C-alpha cells in the first residue's frame, strides 16, 4: 500500500453501544457525554430554513459564539467542523506526515493517537500514571519535545480520567511549544464541565495553540455532529479550511443552526446540565467509597472517571467483563479501549438517568463479587 493511510478500526468504536445496539444494553455506562437532548427541548423552528450550502468556514454567528468564550478571539479564528473528531483529523493530516514527531498524552481519546499512527507519524507518549494522579508532568513533557517535534497533543479535562490541568500548567505547556516552535493541539471538549470552572480556551492564549471542542459532550448534542477548531494563526486557518473543503466542503446547515441556537442559549441550557452532572458524580463517589476492591483518581472535570480493579482484589478480570456484559447486560468502557490494562474501566456518569446509573453501578458491584477467585 506504499505510504497510504493505514486505517484500522478502533476497539472503542467496534465495541461502542451504538454498534452493539442500544436495545441489547440494560445499563449503559460507556457514554462520555451528558444525556442526549431532544430537539424539542431547544425550542427551535427549522421549517423555513433553506437547505443550502453554508459558509465554508461555518455559520458566522456560530463562529462568533465560539470565539466569544476567549479574550481576543474573533469569528475568523474559528473553523466549524463535523464534530471534534473531524477537527482532530484535519489537524493531524494537515500538520503531520510519515515519520514526523508528535508527543501525545497517554491514555487518551483513541483518535488523538490512532490518526497520527495511521499517518505513520513517530509517536512519543507522555504517559500519565494512576500513581501520579494522571498529572501532566511538565518536566517530562519538556524532555520529550525536541527541535524536531511537529505537534504536542494534550487533553483537558482529560478523557478518560477526568483529570485537570491548572491554568498555570496550561501556560507552561504553551511556553514549551513556543520555545520549540511546534504546535500544541489542545483537546478541550469537556472545557465547560471543569468542576472548578472553565479554563480559557487555550488557543486564546497563544498563536501556537489549536483548540478543539464540540457541542457533543457538554450539551448532549452528538447527533448534530458539530465541532470546531480555534487557531489565531491565519496561515494555519487557511490550511485547515483547504482540508475541510476537500473532505466535506461545508457543514450541514441544519446542524449549524441547532448548534448556534444551543450556544446562544447556553446560560439557560448549561446550569441544569452541570447540576445533573454534580449529582451524578456524587452517586459514583459514594459507590466508590463502598468498594474495597476498586480504586480511582477522583476526577476534577468532565463526566467520566477511570477507576480500576485493585490488583489484590482477587477479581478475575476477564470473568468480570463476561459476567457484567453477559449476565447483567451492563457495559463500561474497558481499559483496552485506551490501550491500558483491562483492570481499568471508564465509567460515564453524565449520560444515564439516575436510576440507570445506580442500577448500572449495582451490576458492576455484583459482577465484581461474582468474579472473585475462591
C-alpha positions in Angstrom: 0.0 0.0 0.0 3.0 2.3 0.0 2.6 5.4 2.1 -1.2 5.2 2.1 -3.0 6.0 5.4 -3.1 2.8 7.4 -6.6 2.9 8.7 -7.6 0.4 11.4 -10.9 0.3 13.3 -10.6 1.2 16.9 -11.9 -1.1 19.7 -13.7 1.9 21.3 -15.8 2.2 18.0 -16.2 -1.5 17.3 -17.5 -2.2 20.8 -19.5 1.1 21.1 -23.1 0.9 22.3 -24.4 2.2 19.0 -22.6 -0.6 17.2 -23.7 -3.3 19.8 -27.3 -2.0 19.7 -28.7 0.1 22.5 -31.5 -2.4 22.8 -29.0 -5.1 23.9 -27.7 -3.0 26.8 -29.7 -2.5 30.0 -27.3 -0.3 31.8 -25.0 1.8 29.6 -22.1 3.3 31.5 -19.9 3.7 28.4 -21.0 7.1 27.2 -18.7 10.0 27.5 -21.2 12.8 27.2 -24.2 14.2 29.1 -27.7 12.9 28.3 -28.8 13.3 24.7 -31.0 16.3 24.3 -34.3 16.0 22.4 -34.7 18.7 19.7 -38.0 19.9 21.2 -36.1 21.0 24.4 -34.2 23.5 22.4 -37.4 25.2 21.2 -36.1 25.8 17.7 -38.2 26.1 14.5 -36.3 25.0 11.3 -39.3 24.9 9.0 -38.3 28.0 7.0 -34.6 27.1 6.8 -33.4 26.9 3.2 -31.3 23.8 2.8 -28.4 25.4 1.0 -24.6 25.2 1.1 -23.2 27.1 4.1 -20.2 29.4 4.5 -17.3 27.1 4.1 -15.7 28.2 7.4 -19.1 27.8 9.2 -22.1 30.0 10.0 -20.6 33.4 11.1 -22.9 33.7 14.1 -21.9 30.2 15.3 -18.2 31.1 14.9 -18.7 34.3 16.8 -20.4 32.4 19.6 -17.5 30.1 19.9 -15.0 33.0 19.7 -16.9 34.8 22.5 -15.5 32.3 25.0 -12.0 33.6 24.7 -10.5 37.0 25.2 -9.0 38.4 21.9 -10.6 35.7 19.7 -12.7 36.6 16.7 -15.0 34.6 14.4 -12.1 34.4 11.9 -10.1 32.3 14.4 -12.8 29.6 14.3 -13.4 26.8 11.8 -16.6 24.8 12.3 -16.2 21.0 11.7 -18.2 17.8 11.7 -17.8 17.1 15.4 -14.5 17.4 17.2 -13.4 14.1 15.6 -13.1 15.7 12.1 -11.3 18.7 13.6 -8.7 16.3 15.1 -8.4 14.5 11.8 -7.9 17.8 9.9 -5.2 18.9 12.3 -3.3 15.6 12.2 -3.4 15.2 8.5 -2.6 18.8 7.8 0.4 19.0 10.1 1.9 15.5 10.2 3.5 13.3 7.6 5.1 9.9 7.7 7.9 10.0 10.3 7.0 13.4 11.7 7.3 13.5 15.5 4.3 14.0 17.8 4.2 14.0 21.6 0.8 12.8 22.8 -0.6 12.3 26.3 -1.5 8.6 27.0 -4.1 7.3 27.8 -6.2 9.5 25.5 -9.3 9.6 23.3 -8.3 7.0 20.7 -8.4 9.3 17.7 -5.7 11.5 19.2 -3.4 8.5 18.9 -4.8 6.4 16.1 -4.9 9.1 13.4 -1.2 10.0 13.8 -0.4 6.3 13.9 -2.3 5.8 10.6 -0.3 8.6 9.0 2.9 6.8 10.1 4.0 9.6 12.4 6.7 9.0 15.0 4.7 8.9 18.3 6.3 9.7 21.7 3.9 9.1 24.6 3.7 11.4 27.6 2.4 8.7 29.9 0.0 9.7 32.6 0.1 7.4 35.6 -2.5 6.4 38.2 0.1 6.8 40.9 0.8 10.4 39.9 -2.9 11.3 39.7 -2.8 11.2 35.9 -1.0 14.5 36.1 0.7 16.1 33.1 4.4 16.0 34.1 5.7 19.2 32.5 9.4 18.3 33.1 8.8 15.1 31.3 7.0 16.9 28.5 9.9 19.3 28.1 12.3 16.4 27.9 10.2 14.7 25.1 9.7 17.8 23.0 12.7 18.4 20.7 13.5 20.7 17.8 12.1 18.0 15.5 8.7 17.8 17.2 5.9 19.0 15.0 3.0 18.6 17.4 2.1 18.2 21.1 -1.3 16.8 21.8 -2.9 17.3 25.2 -6.5 16.9 26.6 -8.1 18.9 29.4 -10.3 18.0 31.2 -8.8 14.6 30.4 -10.6 11.7 28.8 -10.9 9.0 30.1 -9.7 10.0 33.7 -11.4 13.4 34.3 -8.0 14.8 35.5 -7.4 18.6 35.1 -4.5 20.9 34.3 -4.3 24.2 36.1 -4.2 27.4 34.0 -0.5 27.9 35.0 0.3 24.3 33.8 -1.5 25.0 30.5 0.5 28.2 30.1 3.8 26.3 30.8 2.8 23.7 28.2 2.2 26.5 25.8 5.6 28.0 26.6 7.3 24.7 25.8 5.5 24.7 22.4 6.6 28.3 21.7 10.2 27.6 22.7 10.4 24.5 20.4 8.5 26.3 17.6 5.9 23.5 17.4 2.1 23.4 17.6 0.1 22.5 20.6 -3.2 20.7 19.9 -5.4 21.1 23.0 -8.4 18.9 23.0 -10.8 20.8 25.4 -14.1 19.0 24.5 -15.0 19.0 28.2 -13.8 22.5 29.0 -17.2 23.8 30.2 -17.5 20.9 32.6 -14.5 21.5 34.8 -15.6 21.3 38.4 -13.7 24.4 39.4 -14.9 26.5 36.5 -13.8 26.5 32.8 -10.3 27.5 31.8 -10.0 30.0 28.9 -9.8 28.4 25.5 -6.1 27.5 25.2 -6.0 29.0 21.7 -6.8 32.4 23.1 -3.5 32.3 25.0 -1.1 31.8 22.1 -1.0 31.6 18.3 0.9 28.3 18.6 -2.2 26.6 20.0 -5.0 24.8 18.3 -8.1 24.3 20.5 -10.6 21.6 19.6 -14.1 21.2 21.1 -17.7 20.4 20.2 -21.4 20.5 21.4 -21.4 16.7 21.7 -20.2 16.2 25.3 -21.3 19.3 27.3 -24.6 20.0 25.5 -25.7 16.4 24.8 -25.9 17.1 21.0 -23.6 14.4 19.5 -26.2 13.7 16.8 -25.8 17.1 15.1 -22.1 16.4 14.6 -20.9 20.0 15.3 -17.4 20.8 16.5 -14.7 23.4 15.8 -11.1 24.2 15.9 -9.7 27.5 17.1 -6.4 28.9 15.8 -5.2 32.5 15.7 -2.5 31.8 13.1 -4.1 32.9 9.7 -1.9 30.6 7.5 -2.9 27.7 9.7 -6.6 28.6 9.4 -6.2 28.7 5.6 -4.6 25.3 5.6 -7.3 23.8 7.8 -10.1 25.4 5.6 -8.5 23.9 2.5 -8.5 20.5 4.2 -12.2 20.9 5.2 -13.2 21.9 1.7 -11.6 18.8 0.2 -13.2 16.5 2.8 -16.7 17.8 3.1 -16.8 21.4 1.6 -19.1 22.8 4.3 -21.2 21.6 7.2 -24.9 20.7 7.4 -26.9 23.9 7.6 -29.4 22.2 9.9 -26.7 21.1 12.3 -25.1 24.5 12.3 -28.4 26.2 13.1 -29.1 23.8 16.0 -25.5 24.2 17.4 -25.7 28.0 17.1 -29.1 28.1 18.9 -27.6 26.0 21.7 -24.5 28.2 22.2 -26.5 31.4 22.1 -28.8 29.9 24.8 -26.1 28.3 27.0 -27.0 30.5 30.0 -30.3 28.7 30.0 -29.1 25.2 29.0 -25.8 24.6 30.8 -26.8 25.2 34.5 -29.3 22.3 34.6 -26.8 20.1 32.8 -24.0 20.9 35.3 -26.3 20.4 38.3 -27.2 17.0 37.0 -23.5 16.1 36.4 -22.7 17.1 40.0 -25.5 15.0 41.5 -24.5 12.0 39.3 -20.8 12.4 40.3 -21.8 12.2 44.0 -23.6 8.9 43.2 -20.4 7.5 41.8 -18.2 8.9 44.6 -20.5 7.3 47.2 -20.4 4.0 45.4 -16.6 4.0 45.1 -16.3 4.7 48.8 -18.1 1.4 49.4 -16.0 -0.7 47.2 -12.8 -2.1 48.8 -11.9 -3.9 45.5 -11.8 -0.6 43.4 -9.6 2.5 43.4 -9.6 5.7 41.5 -8.1 9.1 40.9 -11.1 11.2 41.7 -12.0 13.2 38.5 -12.0 17.1 38.6 -13.9 17.7 35.3 -16.0 16.1 32.6 -18.5 13.3 33.0 -16.2 10.2 33.0 -13.9 8.6 35.5 -11.3 5.8 35.1 -11.3 3.6 38.2 -9.5 0.3 38.3 -9.9 -3.1 40.0 -7.3 -3.4 42.8 -4.6 -5.9 41.9 -5.0 -7.6 45.2 -8.8 -7.9 45.0 -8.9 -11.4 43.7 -11.1 -10.5 40.8 -10.7 -12.5 37.6 -10.9 -9.5 35.2 -12.0 -11.5 32.1 -14.7 -13.2 34.1 -15.8 -9.8 35.5 -16.4 -8.4 32.0 -18.0 -11.6 30.8 -20.4 -11.5 33.8 -21.0 -7.8 33.5 -21.8 -7.8 29.8 -23.4 -11.2 29.5 -25.4 -11.8 32.7 -26.2 -8.2 33.7 -26.3 -6.6 30.2 -24.3 -3.7 31.6 -21.4 -2.1 29.8 -18.5 0.2 30.9 -15.5 1.2 28.8 -12.8 -1.5 29.3 -9.2 -0.4 29.7 -8.2 -1.8 26.3 -10.2 0.9 24.6 -7.4 3.2 25.8 -4.5 0.8 25.3 -4.5 0.3 29.1 -4.8 -2.7 31.4 -8.3 -4.1 31.5 -8.4 -3.6 35.2 -9.3 -0.1 34.3 -12.7 0.9 33.2 -14.2 4.2 32.0 -17.5 4.9 33.7 -19.6 7.7 32.2 -21.9 9.1 34.8 -23.4 12.1 32.9 -25.4 10.2 30.3 -27.5 7.6 32.2 -30.7 8.6 34.1 -30.2 8.5 37.9 -32.0 5.1 38.0 -29.8 3.7 35.2 -26.6 4.9 36.9 -27.5 3.4 40.3 -28.6 0.2 38.7 -25.5 0.0 36.5 -23.2 0.5 39.4 -25.0 -2.1 41.4 -24.4 -4.5 38.5 -20.8 -3.6 38.3 -20.6 -4.5 42.1 -22.4 -7.8 41.6 -20.1 -8.8 38.7 -17.0 -7.9 40.7 -18.2 -10.0 43.6 -19.1 -13.0 41.4 -15.7 -12.8 39.6 -13.6 -13.1 42.7 -11.4 -16.2 42.8 -12.5 -18.6 45.5 
